[in-house]
Amino acid sequence: MFAVLSAARKRLRLPRFARGAAATLGLIALAACEPVQIGGVGGGTGPRINTSRPVPVALLVPKSDAGAGAVARALENAARLAVADLDGVQIDLRVYDTAGNAATAAAQAQQAVDAGAKIILGPLFGEAANAVGVQVADDNVNVLSFSNNPSIAGGNVFVLGPTFRNTADRLMGFAARQGKQSVTVVYPDNVEGQFGKGAIEAAAGANGVRVVAAEGFDFSQQGVIAAMPRIAAAARQSDAVFLTSNAAGALPLLVQLLPENGISPDATQYIGLARWDVPAQTLSLPGVQGGWFALPDQTRTANFASRYQGAYGTAPHPLAGLGFDGIAAIGALVGAGKSDALTATALTQSSGFQGTGGIFRLRADGTNERALAVATVRDNKVVILDPAPNRFGTAGF
């Protein structure tokens, strides 16, 4: 068991294996939680283009941001890999540095549009995407952001990042089909936790599953320990306990303390909103054995990783696939040869697109749907229970 911190307000001390993942997971959290404003007011229909000529596409990434430079390079590499893949489609990819700053991102977006960009891919962080959407709305240009924050989606701003709601829908739908009728939600009382809690509650309602309780905890070891009696009391009345935390947060402590407080994973289904295979050492935690979590199509993910490794000599950053997906979607639409290829109507076509982790589509509200598999952990290994669907309108959506 983790040593109890002397100060209750201190952040959770990560197990050694989780610390290496913290930077990546934290970046995803920032992309999820920074902004609160609604972006993309006005505009959003999109420009007309000439598909017989190279289509200017602006890629906005934080190249000079010390904390995000690695993911910026990966996103650009993946986007260029996708451009090279396009058959008969000409994309003029122009890269702009946002420096990880919202004001800079907005200025760079305006510069890109003034130079002829017909669509913007990026930026990474939600606050910057919000600023870019507002900046170019009057120019009738759409924005495909790498953020996963649904609060900035809408109007001319779309988010490509996997959303909590999409993951929660997949898992709650699967749970309902397995006969689970009630759930307790467990979340850290911070912005990311509130996002996760809301997504799970909405997904439960959409799938006819009763939320027995939503139990928050202060983001500290002492906070988890203090909240455990009420978490356990609620979980005893539930078929499942849905945890929003990841391995870089409270997950290791929660899956240790829940069984110690009488919530056996053999009797109560553990479900995770985060990936439980990242980092791989998470799979060795006793408390995650038999739990459910969601992940993209691993065959397609591995294929992309192999191609990226072959092209650049290194493994892709976990977010790199978003750069590839954005160009793949743009290329597929431009390849149809229609002048309205980059309008909101075209971007939200119901058939969707093929991405690095399976099929995905953009919704009219600016969010997205992505195909996900449901997995469990057996003997410290990932086992797929329900594969990612390969078309929309089937079970899993």
QUIQUINOR-V557175 format. One record per residue. N is the residue number from 1. PHI is phi in whole degrees, 0 to 359 (none if undefined). OMEGA is omega in radians with two decimals (NA if undefined). NEAR is the number of other C-alpha atoms within 12 Angstrom. Layout:
n->N phi->PHI omega->OMEGA near->NEAR
n->N phi->PHI omega->OMEGA near->NEAR
//
This chain:
n->1 phi->none omega->-3.14 near->17
n->2 phi->297 omega->3.01 near->20
n->3 phi->293 omega->-3.13 near->16
n->4 phi->288 omega->3.12 near->20
n->5 phi->289 omega->-3.12 near->20
n->6 phi->291 omega->3.13 near->14
n->7 phi->252 omega->-3.05 near->15
n->8 phi->297 omega->-3.07 near->20
n->9 phi->275 omega->3.13 near->17
n->10 phi->293 omega->3.12 near->17
n->11 phi->289 omega->3.13 near->23
n->12 phi->300 omega->3.02 near->36
n->13 phi->278 omega->-3.07 near->30
n->14 phi->282 omega->2.94 near->27
n->15 phi->298 omega->-2.99 near->25
n->16 phi->306 omega->-3.07 near->16
n->17 phi->293 omega->-3.09 near->21
n->18 phi->279 omega->-3.02 near->30
n->19 phi->295 omega->3.13 near->22
n->20 phi->294 omega->-3.14 near->18
n->21 phi->273 omega->-2.99 near->27
n->22 phi->299 omega->-3.11 near->25
n->23 phi->297 omega->3.14 near->22
n->24 phi->296 omega->-3.10 near->26
n->25 phi->294 omega->3.10 near->27
n->26 phi->295 omega->3.12 near->25
n->27 phi->296 omega->3.09 near->31
n->28 phi->299 omega->3.13 near->34
n->29 phi->297 omega->3.11 near->36
n->30 phi->297 omega->3.11 near->28
n->31 phi->297 omega->-3.11 near->39
n->32 phi->275 omega->-2.82 near->39
n->33 phi->240 omega->-3.03 near->30
n->34 phi->294 omega->-2.96 near->30
n->35 phi->274 omega->3.05 near->28
n->36 phi->230 omega->-3.11 near->21
n->37 phi->275 omega->3.06 near->22
n->38 phi->272 omega->-3.06 near->27
n->39 phi->263 omega->2.99 near->37
n->40 phi->70 omega->3.12 near->38
n->41 phi->288 omega->-3.14 near->28
n->42 phi->74 omega->3.10 near->22
n->43 phi->66 omega->3.07 near->25
n->44 phi->105 omega->3.13 near->39
n->45 phi->283 omega->3.06 near->32
n->46 phi->107 omega->-3.08 near->32
n->47 phi->276 omega->2.97 near->33
n->48 phi->272 omega->-3.11 near->25
n->49 phi->230 omega->3.03 near->29
n->50 phi->256 omega->-3.04 near->22
n->51 phi->284 omega->3.10 near->27
n->52 phi->274 omega->3.13 near->16
n->53 phi->239 omega->3.10 near->16
n->54 phi->304 omega->-3.12 near->23
n->55 phi->268 omega->3.14 near->34
n->56 phi->290 omega->3.11 near->34
n->57 phi->237 omega->3.13 near->38
n->58 phi->265 omega->3.05 near->43
n->59 phi->256 omega->-3.13 near->48
n->60 phi->255 omega->-3.13 near->49
n->61 phi->221 omega->-3.09 near->46
n->62 phi->276 omega->-3.02 near->35
n->63 phi->298 omega->-3.07 near->29
n->64 phi->264 omega->3.07 near->20
n->65 phi->280 omega->-3.07 near->21
n->66 phi->302 omega->-3.10 near->15
n->67 phi->277 omega->-3.06 near->19
n->68 phi->235 omega->-3.11 near->31
n->69 phi->300 omega->-3.11 near->22
n->70 phi->295 omega->3.13 near->26
n->71 phi->290 omega->3.08 near->35
n->72 phi->299 omega->3.11 near->40
n->73 phi->298 omega->-3.12 near->33
n->74 phi->294 omega->3.12 near->34
n->75 phi->296 omega->3.11 near->39
n->76 phi->294 omega->3.11 near->43
n->77 phi->302 omega->-3.11 near->38
n->78 phi->294 omega->3.11 near->42
n->79 phi->297 omega->3.12 near->42
n->80 phi->292 omega->3.07 near->33
n->81 phi->298 omega->3.12 near->33
n->82 phi->291 omega->3.10 near->36
n->83 phi->301 omega->3.14 near->32
n->84 phi->295 omega->-3.12 near->22
n->85 phi->281 omega->-3.00 near->21
n->86 phi->293 omega->-3.10 near->23
n->87 phi->258 omega->3.10 near->15
n->88 phi->79 omega->3.13 near->18
n->89 phi->244 omega->-3.12 near->28
n->90 phi->254 omega->3.10 near->28
n->91 phi->244 omega->3.06 near->38
n->92 phi->264 omega->-3.06 near->29
n->93 phi->277 omega->-3.13 near->34
n->94 phi->239 omega->-3.01 near->31
n->95 phi->259 omega->-3.14 near->32
n->96 phi->234 omega->-3.10 near->34
n->97 phi->268 omega->3.11 near->34
n->98 phi->273 omega->-3.08 near->38
n->99 phi->59 omega->-3.13 near->27
n->100 phi->71 omega->-3.05 near->34
n->101 phi->238 omega->-3.06 near->31
n->102 phi->295 omega->-3.13 near->31
n->103 phi->295 omega->3.09 near->23
n->104 phi->296 omega->3.12 near->28
n->105 phi->300 omega->3.13 near->43
n->106 phi->297 omega->3.12 near->34
n->107 phi->295 omega->3.13 near->26
n->108 phi->293 omega->3.10 near->37
n->109 phi->297 omega->3.12 near->45
n->110 phi->296 omega->3.09 near->33
n->111 phi->299 omega->-3.14 near->26
n->112 phi->296 omega->3.14 near->33
n->113 phi->293 omega->3.11 near->34
n->114 phi->298 omega->3.13 near->19
n->115 phi->273 omega->3.03 near->18
n->116 phi->111 omega->-3.14 near->24
n->117 phi->300 omega->-3.10 near->37
n->118 phi->260 omega->3.09 near->43
n->119 phi->202 omega->3.14 near->55
n->120 phi->246 omega->3.05 near->54
n->121 phi->254 omega->-3.00 near->49
n->122 phi->105 omega->-0.06 near->56
n->123 phi->282 omega->-3.06 near->54
n->124 phi->280 omega->-3.03 near->55
n->125 phi->273 omega->-3.06 near->43
n->126 phi->300 omega->-3.13 near->44
n->127 phi->298 omega->3.12 near->41
n->128 phi->292 omega->3.12 near->46
n->129 phi->296 omega->3.09 near->59
n->130 phi->300 omega->-3.13 near->49
n->131 phi->295 omega->3.13 near->39
n->132 phi->295 omega->-3.14 near->52
n->133 phi->301 omega->3.11 near->50
n->134 phi->296 omega->-3.07 near->37
n->135 phi->298 omega->-3.01 near->37
n->136 phi->256 omega->-3.14 near->40
n->137 phi->300 omega->-3.13 near->33
n->138 phi->292 omega->3.10 near->22
n->139 phi->271 omega->3.09 near->32
n->140 phi->63 omega->-3.13 near->32
n->141 phi->242 omega->3.13 near->44
n->142 phi->270 omega->-3.08 near->52
n->143 phi->236 omega->3.04 near->61
n->144 phi->256 omega->-3.05 near->56
n->145 phi->279 omega->3.05 near->52
n->146 phi->275 omega->3.13 near->51
n->147 phi->293 omega->3.01 near->44
n->148 phi->242 omega->-3.08 near->47
n->149 phi->267 omega->-3.11 near->46
n->150 phi->292 omega->-3.09 near->43
n->151 phi->287 omega->3.10 near->33
n->152 phi->262 omega->-3.08 near->43
n->153 phi->281 omega->3.10 near->44
n->154 phi->131 omega->-3.09 near->37
n->155 phi->64 omega->-3.12 near->37
n->156 phi->261 omega->-3.12 near->49
n->157 phi->249 omega->3.07 near->57
n->158 phi->242 omega->3.10 near->51
n->159 phi->251 omega->3.12 near->52
n->160 phi->268 omega->-3.08 near->48
n->161 phi->294 omega->3.11 near->46
n->162 phi->300 omega->-3.08 near->44
n->163 phi->263 omega->3.07 near->43
n->164 phi->301 omega->-3.08 near->44
n->165 phi->295 omega->3.13 near->38
n->166 phi->298 omega->3.12 near->41
n->167 phi->294 omega->-3.14 near->42
n->168 phi->297 omega->3.10 near->47
n->169 phi->300 omega->-3.12 near->39
n->170 phi->299 omega->-3.09 near->45
n->171 phi->288 omega->-3.13 near->51
n->172 phi->289 omega->3.06 near->49
n->173 phi->297 omega->3.11 near->33
n->174 phi->296 omega->3.14 near->34
n->175 phi->300 omega->3.14 near->39
n->176 phi->298 omega->3.13 near->27
n->177 phi->291 omega->3.08 near->17
n->178 phi->270 omega->3.07 near->19
n->179 phi->90 omega->3.11 near->17
n->180 phi->283 omega->-3.05 near->29
n->181 phi->247 omega->-3.09 near->27
n->182 phi->214 omega->-3.06 near->33
n->183 phi->211 omega->2.95 near->41
n->184 phi->251 omega->3.13 near->41
n->185 phi->263 omega->-3.14 near->47
n->186 phi->237 omega->-3.00 near->46
n->187 phi->212 omega->3.01 near->42
n->188 phi->287 omega->-3.10 near->34
n->189 phi->276 omega->3.05 near->25
n->190 phi->222 omega->-3.04 near->22
n->191 phi->297 omega->-3.14 near->24
n->192 phi->298 omega->3.11 near->35
n->193 phi->298 omega->3.11 near->34
n->194 phi->296 omega->3.06 near->27
n->195 phi->301 omega->-3.12 near->32
n->196 phi->297 omega->3.12 near->41
n->197 phi->302 omega->-3.13 near->36
n->198 phi->298 omega->3.14 near->28
n->199 phi->296 omega->-3.13 near->34
n->200 phi->293 omega->3.13 near->44
n->201 phi->298 omega->3.12 near->34
n->202 phi->294 omega->3.13 near->26
n->203 phi->294 omega->3.10 near->33
n->204 phi->298 omega->3.12 near->36
n->205 phi->299 omega->-3.12 near->23
n->206 phi->291 omega->-3.09 near->22
n->207 phi->250 omega->3.06 near->29
n->208 phi->71 omega->3.12 near->22
n->209 phi->255 omega->-3.10 near->34
n->210 phi->277 omega->3.04 near->28
n->211 phi->271 omega->-3.14 near->33
n->212 phi->292 omega->3.13 near->28
n->213 phi->197 omega->2.98 near->30
n->214 phi->242 omega->-3.01 near->36
n->215 phi->253 omega->3.10 near->34
n->216 phi->265 omega->3.09 near->35
n->217 phi->215 omega->3.04 near->35
n->218 phi->295 omega->-3.04 near->27
n->219 phi->282 omega->3.07 near->34
n->220 phi->203 omega->3.09 near->32
n->221 phi->301 omega->-3.14 near->33
n->222 phi->296 omega->3.11 near->26
n->223 phi->296 omega->3.09 near->30
n->224 phi->296 omega->-3.12 near->40
n->225 phi->298 omega->-3.12 near->32
n->226 phi->295 omega->-3.09 near->21
n->227 phi->276 omega->-3.00 near->28
n->228 phi->300 omega->3.12 near->31
n->229 phi->302 omega->3.13 near->24
n->230 phi->284 omega->3.05 near->25
n->231 phi->298 omega->-3.12 near->38
n->232 phi->295 omega->3.14 near->34
n->233 phi->298 omega->3.12 near->21
n->234 phi->291 omega->-3.10 near->31
n->235 phi->297 omega->3.11 near->36
n->236 phi->295 omega->3.14 near->27
n->237 phi->262 omega->-3.01 near->22
n->238 phi->237 omega->3.02 near->29
n->239 phi->281 omega->-3.05 near->33
n->240 phi->213 omega->3.01 near->42
n->241 phi->237 omega->-3.03 near->49
n->242 phi->253 omega->-3.06 near->53
n->243 phi->257 omega->3.11 near->48
n->244 phi->272 omega->-2.98 near->47
n->245 phi->287 omega->3.06 near->42
n->246 phi->249 omega->-3.07 near->43
n->247 phi->292 omega->3.10 near->42
n->248 phi->274 omega->3.13 near->37
n->249 phi->238 omega->-2.99 near->39
n->250 phi->268 omega->-3.04 near->41
n->251 phi->307 omega->-3.10 near->42
n->252 phi->303 omega->-3.13 near->37
n->253 phi->289 omega->-3.13 near->37
n->254 phi->297 omega->-3.09 near->48
n->255 phi->285 omega->2.99 near->44
n->256 phi->273 omega->-3.04 near->25
n->257 phi->284 omega->-3.14 near->29
n->258 phi->302 omega->3.09 near->39
n->259 phi->298 omega->3.13 near->29
n->260 phi->295 omega->3.12 near->19
n->261 phi->256 omega->2.98 near->22
n->262 phi->89 omega->3.12 near->21
n->263 phi->259 omega->-3.08 near->32
n->264 phi->284 omega->3.08 near->28
n->265 phi->294 omega->3.06 near->31
n->266 phi->286 omega->-3.10 near->18
n->267 phi->255 omega->-3.12 near->20
n->268 phi->242 omega->-3.09 near->32
n->269 phi->287 omega->3.03 near->40
n->270 phi->273 omega->3.11 near->43
n->271 phi->228 omega->-3.12 near->45
n->272 phi->240 omega->3.07 near->48
n->273 phi->285 omega->3.13 near->45
n->274 phi->266 omega->3.02 near->43
n->275 phi->292 omega->3.11 near->41
n->276 phi->264 omega->3.08 near->43
n->277 phi->254 omega->-3.12 near->35
n->278 phi->232 omega->-0.15 near->28
n->279 phi->289 omega->-3.02 near->27
n->280 phi->300 omega->-3.11 near->19
n->281 phi->295 omega->3.09 near->26
n->282 phi->302 omega->-3.09 near->36
n->283 phi->297 omega->-3.13 near->33
n->284 phi->273 omega->3.12 near->24
n->285 phi->292 omega->-3.12 near->30
n->286 phi->304 omega->-3.05 near->29
n->287 phi->290 omega->-3.14 near->35
n->288 phi->269 omega->-3.13 near->45
n->289 phi->297 omega->-3.12 near->32
n->290 phi->87 omega->3.13 near->33
n->291 phi->285 omega->3.13 near->44
n->292 phi->250 omega->2.98 near->43
n->293 phi->208 omega->-3.08 near->43
n->294 phi->245 omega->3.11 near->46
n->295 phi->204 omega->-3.14 near->39
n->296 phi->291 omega->3.07 near->36
n->297 phi->300 omega->-3.02 near->29
n->298 phi->287 omega->3.08 near->27
n->299 phi->293 omega->3.13 near->19
n->300 phi->292 omega->3.10 near->24
n->301 phi->298 omega->3.14 near->31
n->302 phi->293 omega->3.11 near->20
n->303 phi->297 omega->3.10 near->20
n->304 phi->296 omega->-3.13 near->34
n->305 phi->300 omega->-3.14 near->30
n->306 phi->294 omega->-3.14 near->20
n->307 phi->293 omega->3.11 near->25
n->308 phi->296 omega->3.12 near->31
n->309 phi->301 omega->3.14 near->20
n->310 phi->295 omega->-3.10 near->16
n->311 phi->278 omega->-2.99 near->19
n->312 phi->239 omega->3.06 near->19
n->313 phi->75 omega->3.13 near->13
n->314 phi->208 omega->3.12 near->18
n->315 phi->289 omega->3.14 near->25
n->316 phi->287 omega->2.97 near->35
n->317 phi->298 omega->-3.13 near->33
n->318 phi->306 omega->3.14 near->34
n->319 phi->266 omega->-3.05 near->40
n->320 phi->301 omega->-3.10 near->42
n->321 phi->302 omega->3.12 near->43
n->322 phi->295 omega->3.08 near->48
n->323 phi->294 omega->3.10 near->49
n->324 phi->295 omega->-3.10 near->44
n->325 phi->300 omega->-3.13 near->45
n->326 phi->298 omega->3.12 near->50
n->327 phi->292 omega->3.12 near->50
n->328 phi->299 omega->3.12 near->38
n->329 phi->294 omega->3.12 near->40
n->330 phi->300 omega->-3.13 near->51
n->331 phi->298 omega->3.13 near->41
n->332 phi->297 omega->-3.13 near->33
n->333 phi->289 omega->3.12 near->34
n->334 phi->297 omega->-3.12 near->36
n->335 phi->297 omega->3.10 near->28
n->336 phi->287 omega->3.04 near->21
n->337 phi->78 omega->-3.10 near->24
n->338 phi->258 omega->-3.10 near->20
n->339 phi->290 omega->3.14 near->21
n->340 phi->262 omega->-3.03 near->25
n->341 phi->299 omega->-3.06 near->31
n->342 phi->250 omega->3.04 near->44
n->343 phi->278 omega->3.13 near->33
n->344 phi->299 omega->3.13 near->34
n->345 phi->298 omega->3.13 near->25
n->346 phi->291 omega->-3.12 near->33
n->347 phi->298 omega->-3.08 near->42
n->348 phi->259 omega->3.11 near->35
n->349 phi->303 omega->-3.00 near->24
n->350 phi->292 omega->-3.11 near->20
n->351 phi->286 omega->3.06 near->22
n->352 phi->72 omega->-3.03 near->31
n->353 phi->220 omega->3.06 near->34
n->354 phi->265 omega->-3.10 near->35
n->355 phi->246 omega->-3.10 near->39
n->356 phi->290 omega->3.13 near->40
n->357 phi->242 omega->-3.09 near->37
n->358 phi->121 omega->-3.09 near->34
n->359 phi->285 omega->3.07 near->33
n->360 phi->208 omega->3.03 near->41
n->361 phi->212 omega->3.11 near->39
n->362 phi->266 omega->-3.11 near->41
n->363 phi->259 omega->-3.11 near->30
n->364 phi->299 omega->3.12 near->25
n->365 phi->275 omega->3.10 near->26
n->366 phi->92 omega->3.09 near->39
n->367 phi->273 omega->-3.12 near->36
n->368 phi->219 omega->2.98 near->39
n->369 phi->240 omega->3.11 near->45
n->370 phi->234 omega->3.09 near->45
n->371 phi->291 omega->3.14 near->41
n->372 phi->227 omega->2.99 near->43
n->373 phi->267 omega->3.00 near->38
n->374 phi->258 omega->-3.08 near->41
n->375 phi->236 omega->3.00 near->38
n->376 phi->228 omega->3.11 near->32
n->377 phi->244 omega->3.08 near->33
n->378 phi->229 omega->3.13 near->21
n->379 phi->52 omega->3.08 near->16
n->380 phi->68 omega->-3.14 near->21
n->381 phi->231 omega->3.10 near->23
n->382 phi->280 omega->3.07 near->30
n->383 phi->234 omega->-3.14 near->25
n->384 phi->281 omega->3.10 near->24
n->385 phi->269 omega->-3.09 near->24
n->386 phi->216 omega->-3.05 near->28
n->387 phi->297 omega->3.06 near->28
n->388 phi->295 omega->3.12 near->34
n->389 phi->296 omega->-3.13 near->26
n->390 phi->254 omega->3.01 near->27
n->391 phi->204 omega->-3.13 near->23
n->392 phi->283 omega->3.13 near->23
n->393 phi->87 omega->3.12 near->15
n->394 phi->249 omega->3.11 near->12
n->395 phi->302 omega->-3.08 near->21
n->396 phi->111 omega->3.04 near->33
n->397 phi->236 omega->NA near->33
//
